[in-house]
């Protein structure tokens, strides 16, 4: 599980249903991110990840 920040609860929580997605970055680069939902209030949570090693 990945920890993300819930804007609605204003707290860090473990994401439920987390999936890795790719998003556009500056200069046409793609960035990795995790997208999931808050287990308490079901708001969408997002976490930008680092480069793969």
Buried (B, 14 or more C-beta within 10 A) or exposed (E): EEEBBBEEBEEEBEBEEBEEEEEEEEEEEEBBBBBBBBBEEEEEBBBEEEEEE
